[in-house]
Amino acid sequence: MDEQNLFESIGVCWQEADGTVVLNLKAQADDGTVGSAVLRYAPDHTQYREILAHVGPFEGAEQKAVMPWPD
């Protein structure tokens, strides 16, 4: 994974063998509060295509940086 993307990202993601996309996300508010979440999108999820469009296609078992969604 590109080191620069790691610093700009909001987490990492990967695709499981059944096609499920997993997002492991972390956020920090201006007051220092930190939150995290693991989100799973199976191929039949209504937002599956939107998630894939945002993170791009996967090649095998690669992990990718997740960039912030546009406002």
N, C-alpha and C positions, 0 to 999 in steps of 0.2 A: 504494500500500500504506500502511495506517495506520502512522504512525511509532511509536506505542506498541506495537503488535503486533510490530514489527520488533525492539524491545528485549527482548521476552518470548519471542520465537520461538527455535526451534532450527534454523531454516533457511528456505529458500523451496522452493516446488514449482510445477510447471506441468504442463499436459497437452499432449502432442504431437498432431498431426493424426490419427494412427492410434489415439488413445485412451490411449496409454501415459502413465502418471503418473510424473514424474521428481521425486525429492526430493533436494535439495542440502542436506545437513545438516552441522552443526558442533556440537561439544561440548567443554566444558572441565571437567576434573576439579578437585577441591579443591586439588591440588598444582600446578595451573597447566598440566598436560599438556593439549594441544589435539589433537583428532582431527576428521577430516572424512570424509564419504562421499557418493557420488552413487548413489542407489538408483533402479532403474527397475522399474516394475510394468506389464507389458503386460496388456491386458484378459483374457487367459486365465490369468494368475497366480492362484494359490490365495488370496492375500491382497489382490487387487485391490479387492474390495468393501469390505474393512475399511479400506484406505487411503483410498478415496473417502469413506467414512463419517466418517473422522477429519478430513480436510481440507475436506470439503464440495464441492459442485458447482463446476465451472469455467464461466466465461463467456468464450468465445473464447480468446484467447492470454494471458489474465491470469496474472500470477504472484501467489502467495499465501504468506503467512507460515505456517510449520508450527509449531504449538504442541506442547509436550511431551505425550506420551501419559500418561494417568493411571497411577499405580502399581498 
